[in-house]
Every structure is written in structure tokens, then in C-alpha cells.
């Protein structure tokens, strides 16, 4: 019986997501090599690819070390932009091109600062918007969430990279992704919102894709707009104003109300206001849902992608809405 239990426990360790069998340390991830094997579980090679894609501004959304729809879209966009066969598969050719984009390690050691571990935090945030409006700020729930968002990863992966660490003391050394994207493009020609592909693309004057971000775009309740628009302004650390005319499902308020600022605000840490009334491109308090859920009509990105996009645009930047997935870069 004891032997049987040991065999069962070993089988579970090897099959539950594959994560238990994958070693995770600085050398394993930084030195990961291409593998044609595809697993739904954790993979050091996929983690390395995600960080490189993020760094190159072909964002995979939340970095988790697992292959997902957003990873496939990021790979497809990278392939298209570089003239490679664009099927969203991490091929040997794609891997070689991707690893050639940067020679820096993908995982680095980082020392926590006092600013990293300081609040104020908002431990409990109600689900209903009307109750959110009673809070003075919608900050991060805790240090773990704050750090995970800073390094574009899930809280689960942050803990796995740093087992036994509480993230509360300045001076503590952590293992984190190096997600430095460098300077923003000096000049952009416009933004393309692809509603069918659930992507936001940044274009240069020749139509080349400079950045591609996964997005949640509209819903049956409130679809995203079509046609052309332009950026009116960028508001960082925005408050959120609800108008009863929006008639969002689950919101019963008959009067307007305002939700305080903070990264867990319904529009996240930045709002890019568009020339179409009440529509914008903005962040989110739930990065793990980007690209897999719908929005209230606006274009929702992870907070870090929205902030990156905000650094590229200016008043008058053109925004075009498309209903179909593009067949070629910028076309």
C-alpha cells in the first residue's frame, strides 16, 4: 500500500500541469534552448520566449511560463513583422530570430527597495462598482500584486521564482524577469485596433508594426466603435466616472458616481482618451483576463502595456478600428 501511494504521488507530481517536474532557477531559464515539445504545463523555454517577446514589444500579456492564446498571438505578430511564416507556432526559426533580438539574460537578480514594499495598499476591494466608489483609493492589494505587475508576471510565478520569500523587507534579493523594453519609438504613424484579432498595433509611417498588445475589445452589450478616431489626451492615474446611461450589466445606480484612482481602478493606471465620446484605451485591474474576456466597449490592455502605449502617443495620434485580422504587417 505504501509503495502504491508513492507511485500515485509521483505520477501526480509529473502530471499536474507539468510544473512540478520543471526546474526553475536563473541558469535553467537563461540557458533554456529550443524544444519542439509542446506542453500545457510550465516550460522554462516558453518563459524565456515570453520575456523576449515582451521586451521586443510583441506583448504576450501576463507572463506565466505557459503556452496560451496570447502567447500564440504574440508569436504570430513577431513572425509577421519579421517576414517569417506566421502560424503562431514557436518554431526553431522563430526561436533563433527571437533570441537574436537581445543578448541580455531574461531573468535577473533584483533587490527590493523601500518604495517597492511601501503602500498604501487596499486589502479589500468590493466587486460592485457602486461600493468601489466608497473607497478613497484603489491601490494594490499587497506587495506581491504590486511586484508581479511591475515585472509583468503572475503572482503565482513570482512566488515560484522566489520560494519562501515574503516580499516585505527592503534589501531582499529576488529573481525576476528583465522586462526593460528600452526607449519608446521616436515616431509613430498611428494605432490600429483589430477587433477580430483582439490586438492593438502601433504602426510606423511605412506601416511596420512597432508594437503589438493583446486587448479586450468591446462586447455584445457595448461593442467597440468602428472607423477612425484620434487621441485627445492621456490621463495617468485616472479616476473612473460612471454614467447611468452606460447601463452596464450588474450596475443598478441611477445617478453618476466616481471611483477613486489606483491601479485596481476599473480603467487601471492610465486612460488614453479618444475623440469618440466615452471611449478610450486603458489599463485593467485583472491582467490575466486580457484578450480572453470582453470589455464595456473600450479597449482594455494590461496596465504595463497601456502605460507603454501612452508613452508613444500624443494629442492627434490617429486610431483606426478594424474588424478583421490583418494578413500582413500593417496592411
C-alpha positions in Angstrom: 0.0 0.0 0.0 2.8 2.4 0.9 4.5 1.6 -2.4 1.2 2.2 -4.3 0.7 5.6 -2.6 4.3 6.6 -3.5 3.7 5.7 -7.2 0.5 7.7 -7.3 2.1 10.7 -5.6 5.0 10.6 -8.2 2.5 10.4 -11.1 0.6 13.4 -9.8 3.8 15.4 -9.4 4.6 14.7 -13.0 1.2 15.3 -14.5 -0.4 18.2 -12.6 0.4 20.9 -15.1 3.9 19.6 -15.6 5.1 22.3 -13.3 6.5 20.1 -10.6 8.9 18.4 -13.0 10.3 21.6 -14.4 13.3 23.1 -12.7 13.2 26.8 -12.2 16.3 28.9 -11.4 18.3 31.6 -13.1 20.5 29.3 -15.1 17.8 27.0 -16.2 15.7 29.8 -17.7 18.5 32.0 -19.1 20.2 29.0 -20.8 16.9 27.4 -22.0 17.1 26.1 -25.5 14.5 25.5 -28.2 12.4 22.4 -27.9 9.8 21.2 -30.3 7.9 19.5 -27.5 4.6 21.3 -26.6 3.1 21.0 -23.1 0.2 22.8 -21.4 2.4 22.9 -18.3 5.2 25.2 -17.2 8.2 25.4 -19.6 11.5 27.3 -19.0 11.8 27.8 -22.8 8.3 29.3 -23.0 9.1 31.6 -20.1 12.2 32.7 -21.9 10.3 33.3 -25.1 7.6 35.3 -23.3 10.1 37.6 -21.7 11.9 38.2 -25.0 8.6 38.8 -26.8 7.5 41.3 -24.0 10.9 43.0 -24.2 10.5 43.4 -28.0 7.1 44.9 -27.6 5.2 41.9 -29.0 3.4 41.5 -25.7 2.2 38.1 -24.6 0.2 39.8 -21.8 0.6 38.2 -18.4 3.9 36.3 -18.3 3.2 32.8 -16.8 5.7 30.4 -18.4 2.9 28.5 -20.2 1.8 28.5 -23.8 -1.5 30.3 -24.2 -3.6 32.0 -26.8 -2.0 35.4 -26.1 1.5 33.8 -26.5 0.4 32.4 -29.8 -0.8 35.8 -30.9 2.4 37.4 -29.8 4.5 34.9 -31.7 2.3 35.3 -34.8 2.7 39.1 -34.7 6.5 38.7 -34.2 6.7 36.3 -37.2 4.6 38.6 -39.4 6.7 41.7 -38.5 9.9 39.8 -39.3 8.7 38.1 -42.5 8.6 34.6 -41.1 5.8 32.0 -41.7 3.1 33.3 -39.3 1.3 30.4 -37.7 1.8 31.3 -34.1 4.0 28.3 -33.5 7.3 28.6 -31.8 9.5 27.1 -34.5 13.2 26.8 -34.5 13.5 29.6 -37.0 11.3 31.9 -34.8 13.2 30.9 -31.7 16.5 31.9 -33.4 15.1 35.2 -34.6 13.6 35.9 -31.1 16.8 35.1 -29.2 18.8 37.3 -31.6 16.7 40.3 -30.5 18.5 40.6 -27.2 21.6 39.1 -25.6 20.7 40.1 -22.1 19.6 37.5 -19.6 15.9 37.1 -19.3 16.0 36.5 -15.5 18.0 38.8 -13.2 18.5 39.3 -9.5 16.7 42.3 -8.1 17.0 43.9 -4.7 13.8 45.2 -3.1 13.7 48.9 -2.2 11.6 50.7 0.4 9.4 52.1 -2.3 8.7 48.6 -3.6 7.4 47.4 -0.2 5.6 50.5 0.8 1.8 51.1 0.4 -0.7 52.3 0.9 -2.5 49.1 -0.1 -6.2 48.4 -0.4 -6.7 44.9 1.0 -10.3 44.6 0.2 -11.9 45.9 -3.0 -15.6 45.1 -3.5 -16.8 43.6 -6.8 -19.7 46.1 -7.3 -18.8 49.4 -8.8 -21.2 51.4 -6.5 -19.3 50.1 -3.5 -15.9 50.7 -5.1 -16.9 54.4 -5.2 -16.8 54.5 -1.3 -13.1 53.8 -1.3 -10.5 56.6 -1.2 -8.1 54.8 -3.4 -8.0 51.5 -5.3 -4.4 50.6 -4.7 -2.7 47.2 -5.0 -4.0 44.6 -2.6 -0.5 43.8 -1.3 3.2 43.9 -2.1 3.0 40.6 -4.1 0.5 42.0 -6.5 2.5 45.3 -6.8 5.7 43.4 -7.7 4.0 41.0 -10.0 2.6 43.8 -12.1 5.9 45.7 -12.1 7.6 42.6 -13.7 4.6 41.7 -15.9 4.2 38.2 -14.3 1.5 36.3 -12.4 1.7 36.3 -8.6 2.0 32.5 -8.8 5.1 32.7 -11.0 6.6 35.4 -8.8 6.2 33.1 -5.7 7.6 30.1 -7.6 10.7 32.1 -8.7 11.2 33.1 -5.1 10.1 30.3 -2.8 9.9 31.1 0.9 10.3 34.8 0.4 7.7 37.2 1.8 8.5 40.3 -0.4 8.1 42.6 2.6 11.6 43.6 3.6 13.8 46.2 1.7 17.1 44.7 0.7 15.7 41.3 0.0 17.0 39.8 -3.3 14.5 38.4 -5.8 14.7 36.5 -9.1 12.6 38.5 -11.6 12.2 38.9 -15.4 14.2 41.7 -17.1 11.3 43.3 -19.0 13.1 46.5 -19.9 11.7 47.5 -23.3 14.1 50.4 -23.8 13.1 53.8 -25.1 9.7 54.2 -26.8 9.7 54.6 -30.6 10.6 58.1 -31.5 7.8 58.5 -34.1 4.6 56.5 -34.7 2.1 57.0 -37.5 -0.9 55.6 -35.7 -2.7 52.9 -33.8 -4.6 50.0 -35.2 -7.3 48.3 -33.1 -8.1 44.9 -34.6 -11.4 43.9 -33.1 -11.4 40.4 -34.7 -7.9 39.5 -33.5 -8.2 41.3 -30.2 -5.0 43.2 -30.7 -3.7 46.7 -30.6 -0.9 47.5 -33.0 1.4 50.5 -33.2 2.5 51.4 -36.7 5.4 53.4 -38.1 5.0 55.7 -41.2 5.7 52.7 -43.5 3.0 50.5 -41.9 5.5 48.4 -40.0 4.4 47.0 -36.6 6.4 48.6 -33.8 4.4 47.1 -31.0 1.6 44.7 -30.7 -0.5 44.3 -27.5 -3.3 41.8 -26.6 -6.5 43.5 -25.8 -10.1 43.0 -24.6 -12.2 45.0 -27.0 -16.0 45.6 -26.6 -18.8 43.2 -26.0 -22.3 42.4 -27.3 -23.6 44.7 -24.5 -21.4 47.6 -25.6 -19.5 46.9 -28.8 -16.3 48.8 -29.6 -16.7 51.6 -32.2 -15.6 51.4 -35.8 -14.0 53.8 -38.3 -11.4 56.4 -37.4 -10.7 58.3 -34.2 -7.7 60.2 -32.7 -6.2 60.6 -29.3 -7.4 63.6 -27.3 -5.3 63.3 -24.2 -3.6 60.9 -21.8 -4.6 60.8 -18.2 -2.3 58.9 -15.8 -3.6 57.6 -12.5 -7.2 58.3 -13.6 -10.4 58.3 -11.7 -13.4 56.5 -13.2 -16.7 58.2 -13.9 -19.8 56.1 -14.3 -22.8 57.5 -16.1 -26.2 55.6 -15.7 -26.6 56.0 -19.5 -23.9 53.3 -19.8 -26.4 50.8 -18.3 -23.7 48.2 -17.5 -25.0 44.8 -16.5 -25.0 44.5 -12.7 -24.8 48.2 -12.0 -28.0 49.4 -10.5 -27.1 53.0 -9.7 -29.4 55.7 -11.2 -27.0 58.5 -10.5 -23.5 59.1 -11.7 -20.6 58.2 -9.4 -16.9 58.4 -9.4 -14.4 55.7 -8.4 -11.1 56.8 -7.0 -7.8 56.4 -8.7 -5.4 53.5 -8.4 -4.1 50.5 -10.4 -7.1 48.5 -9.3 -9.5 51.1 -10.6 -11.8 49.8 -13.4 -9.6 51.6 -16.0 -6.3 50.8 -14.4 -3.3 53.1 -14.2 -3.8 55.1 -17.4 -6.6 56.3 -19.7 -5.9 57.3 -23.3 -8.9 59.4 -24.2 -10.3 59.1 -27.7 -12.3 61.5 -29.8 -15.3 59.2 -29.7 -17.3 60.2 -26.6 -16.8 57.9 -23.6 -14.4 55.6 -25.4 -10.7 55.2 -24.6 -7.7 52.8 -24.4 -6.9 52.0 -20.8 -5.4 49.6 -18.3 -7.1 46.9 -16.1 -7.0 45.5 -12.5 -7.1 42.0 -14.0 -4.2 41.5 -16.4 -4.8 37.7 -16.6 -8.1 38.3 -18.4 -6.8 40.5 -21.2 -7.5 39.0 -24.6 -9.8 36.3 -23.2 -12.7 38.4 -22.0 -14.8 41.3 -23.3 -14.8 45.0 -22.1 -17.5 47.6 -21.7 -16.8 48.9 -25.2 -13.4 50.4 -24.6 -10.0 48.9 -25.5 -8.5 47.3 -22.4 -4.8 46.4 -22.1 -2.6 45.3 -19.2 -1.6 48.3 -17.1 2.0 48.0 -18.3 1.1 47.8 -22.0 -1.3 50.7 -21.6 1.4 52.8 -20.0 3.9 51.8 -22.7 1.3 52.8 -25.4 0.6 56.1 -23.5 4.3 57.0 -23.7 4.2 56.7 -27.5 1.0 58.7 -28.4 0.2 62.4 -28.3 -2.8 64.5 -29.0 -3.9 63.9 -32.5 -2.4 60.4 -32.9 -4.7 58.5 -35.4 -6.6 55.4 -34.2 -8.2 53.1 -36.7 -10.6 50.3 -35.9 -10.6 47.1 -37.9 -13.0 44.2 -37.8 -10.8 41.5 -39.5 -7.4 40.1 -38.6 -4.7 41.5 -40.8 -3.0 39.2 -43.3 0.3 41.0 -43.3 2.2 43.5 -41.2 0.5 46.9 -41.2 -1.8 46.1 -44.1 
